[in-house]
């Protein structure tokens, strides 16, 4: 490339070449300390994902909101020291484990939390699932769905911020490596921006349902188990395949708006529940749900456990259950997670 100092930089930043990548290969590389410091601040950013029309009610205090109930679900699977097994997804852990994720003990006060709601809205929006015995009412299923979606938007927005920070990772690299890194990040951000757009569209629809209280505009499938489940989860997915392995939507086509399904596994009053929820006007998700409903009862638990570990990061499980698995089973779960 032959660029003048005052021409726009090749990386697409919009800055002049002299203010951006000119001489980048001679700059000092980003240190692990700088990256870890950014990662920590990014994971602690605060916002309230209540509908914007309700922001006038917000309390100033943004809390560590649980996406999985501490008082029922997390306590039901915790050990005697009030710890559960889960993933600590942060940069120091990824560096230590060379990019792999391994389950480790997490205190129930930290498990499943994110700073995504003010104290008032966390208390009022989810009182129907925190303070009332679960019976699968439309409002309860909606609240589970709304909380899962808020956590996913928070995570995707954090991913976009991390991606922006990673643009500086080409400092001290050759020009060829700079081009490779910037191209990789551009492609990554295409996917992140598409996901955030899709999730925001869904969030706007759920905001409208919440304000109007028309909870019948979502549909849900509820599995009830006779005892608490050893695994709890709260997440959302745009499924590419159904439970039979059939392709149902192409996430590689950014001109196509995929459909999403939220899923939660938790305990209430000595029973276990798995809830899948989606917008009632979906065309693709019902076939995904039909493939799940077709699984024989004896195989449903195993199918759900595999689904949770392969599709959700916000997943926690009993240390006692984990200790009861053999080494091959634990390795299999770690491979599912990766």
N, C-alpha and C positions, 0 to 999 in steps of 0.2 A: 504494500500500500504506500502511496505517495500522497500524504495529506499536508496541507499548509497549516501553520500554527493556529491560524484564525478560522479554519474550517471546522464544521461540526464534527465531533469525535465519531469514529466508526462504531462505537459501542451502542449508540442510540440514546445516550444520556441527555442529549440536547445541549451539552456544554461544548465550548470550543476545545479543540484537540489539545491546545497548550494548557488548558485548565483541567484536563481529564487524564488521558492515557499517554500523553507525551512524556517519555522517560519513566513510565510506570515500572519497567523492569529493574530500575535502579533504586526504587523505593524500598524501605524496610518492610518485611512481611508482617501480616497481622499475627500477633502472638496468641497463644492459647489462653492466656490470662484475659486479653481483650475480648476474645470470643466468648469465654465463660461469663465475663461480666455482662456482656450484651444479652446472652442467653438468660441470665438470672433476671435482669430488668424486664426482658420481654415476657417472661412467664409471670411476672408480678404486676403487669399493667392492669388498670382497673376501669370498669365500665358497668353500666346496668342495661341489660338486654330486655327490660320491660318495654312494651310498646311505647313509641315516642310520645303518644298522646297522654301517657301516664307519667311522664318524666317530671311533671310538676309536683308529684307526690313523693319523689325520691328523697330518701335520707342521704345525708352527705357521706355516711359510713358505708363503703363497699366492703362486703365480707367475703370470707372464704366459703362460698356456697357449695354444699354437697349436691352432687348430681345423683348420688345413690344415698338413700336415707341412712343416716348414722344410727338412729335410735332403734330401727328394726333390722334392716338388711345387714349392715356392716357388723353390728354387735352380734348378730346371729352366726356369723362365720369367723369371728375373731378368736384368737387364742387367749390364754389367761392373762397375757400382758397387753391385751387390747390391740393386737396387731393382726393385719391380714396380709396375704400375699398379693403382689401386684407389680407393675412396671414403674420404675422411676426414669421417666424419659427426659433426661437433661444431658447437656453437653459433657459434663465431667464423667457421667456414667458411660456415655458412648465412647469417649476417649479411652476410659479404663478398660472397657470390654471390647475394644477394637471394632466398634460398629454393631455388635450384637446386643440384644436385649435379653436379660435374664430376670425372672421373677425374684423379688426379694421382699422382706417384711416392711410394711408401711403402717404407721399408727392410724387408727380410725379417725383421728381428728384431721389428718391430712389426706386420707384416701378419697379420691373422686372429687376433690374440691377445685374450684376455680373462682377468680375474683370477677364474676360476671353479673352479680345482682347486688343492689343495695339491701340493707337489712330489712327495710319495710317490704319491698317487693318479694324478697326471698320468703318472707314470713307469710305474706298474704296470697301470692300467686299459687303456692304449693301446699297450702294448709289442707286441701282436700285429700292429699296423699300422705302428708306427714302426721295429721291429727285425726284422721278418720280411717277406720278399718277398710282395707281395700276390698271392693266388691265388683270392680270392673265397670263402674259407671262411665258414661261418655266423658264427663268432666275429669275424672281421674285419669283416664287413658289420654285425654288431651294434655293434661298437665305433665304427664311423663314425656309425651312427645315434644312439648314446648321446651322443657328443660334439656332434653337431649340435643335439640336443634341449637339452642343457645350455646351450649358447650362446644358444638362442632364449629359454629361460626367463629367463636373465640379462638379455637385452635387454628382454623384456616387463616384468620387474620394475623395470628402470631407467626404462622408459616411464611406469610408474605413479607412480614417485617424481617424475619430471619433471612429470607431470600435476598432482600435489599441489602442487608448487612454483608451477605456473602459475595456481593459484587466486588467488594474490596479485597477478596481473597486472592486476586490475581497480582497483588503488589509483590514485586521481587521476582516475578515469573517472566519467562520469555514471551515474546509477542505471540507466538503460536499458541502457547498455553493460555495467554490472556484471552485470545479469540475463542478457544475451546470453552473456557470457564464462562465467559459472558454469554455465549450461545446456549450453553447448558442451562444457565439461570433464566434466560429469556424464555426457553421452552417450558421450564418448570413454572414460571410465573404465568404463562398462558393457561396452564391447567389450574393453578391456584385461583386466578382471577375468574375463570369460568365457573369453578366450584363456588366461590363466594357469591357470584351473581345468581347462580341457581339456588343457593341456600337462602339468599336474601329475598328472592321471589317467594320461596316457601314461607319464610319468616313473616313477610307482609301479609300473606294469606292467613297464617295462624294468629297474627295480631288482630286481624279483622274478626276472626272467630272468637278470640278471647274477649274483645270489647262487646261483641254482640251476644256472646254466650250461646252461639249456635253450634254446640259441640257435636251435633249430629252430622256435621260436614266432614268429620273424619270417621274412618272405620277402623276396627281393631279385631285382632285375633288374640284370645287369652288362653294360655295353658295354665292349669291349676295342678299343683303337686301336693301330695299329702303331708310333706314335711319341707322345711327350709332347704333351698338349693345350696350346694357348696360353692357355686359360682354366681356372682352378681355382676351386672353390666348395665351401662346406659350409653347408647350410641345411635348413629344414623348412617344409612348406606344407600347408595344408588347401585342396586345389584346389576351386575353384568350377566350373571347366569342364575338360573333357578336351582333348586335343590337336586334336580336330576342332571345338572350340568349343561342344560340347554341355554344357548345365547338368547338373551331377552332385550338387551339394549347395548349400544356401542358408545362407551364413554370416550373413545378416541375421536369421535365426530363432534367438534366444538360448535357446529351449527345446529346440533340436536340438543334439546333440553330434556335431560333424563328425569325420571321420577324417583322419589326417595321413600324409604320406609324407615321408621324409627323402631328400635327394639330395646326393651328393658327386661332384666331379670332381677328379682328382688324377693324379699320375704315379708310376710305380714301375719301376725297372730298365729305363728306356728306352721304356716303353709308357705309353699313356694309358688311364685308366679313368673311367667314369661309373657310379655305383651308386645305384639307387633302392631303399629299404628301407621296409617297413611291417609292421604286426602281421599274423600269419597269419590271424586271425579277422575281418579287415576285409571288408565287403561292397561298399563303394563304390570303394575304391582300385584293386581289380583291373580295373575297367572303364577307369579312368584309364590304367593301365599298358598295357592292351590297345590303346588308341588310340595310345600311343607306339610299341608294337611293330609297329603296322601301317604306320608311316612307312617309305617305301622307303629302303634303305641309303644311296643317294646324297644323300638329304635329311636324314638323321638329325643330322649335325653342325650344320647351319644351324638346325634346329629346337631342338636343345639349347642352342645359343648364345643364341638369342632367349629361350628359357625362363629361362636363368640370369640374363640381364640384366634381364628384366622381373619376376622373382620373388624375387631374392636380393640382399641388401645385402652379405653376406659373400662377395664375389666379387672375384677378382684376376686380372690378365692380363699378358701379356708386353708390355713397352715396345716391343720390336722388331715384334711383331705389330700393335700400335696404330699405330706410325709407318708401317706399310705400308698402312694404310687411307687412303682418300681422305677429303676433308672431309665429303662427304655421308654416308659410312658412319659416321664418328665422330659426326656430329650425330644420325644415326638411333639409334646406341647410347645417346647421352645422353638422347634422348627415351624410349627403352625404360626406362632407369634411373628417369626421373621418373615 
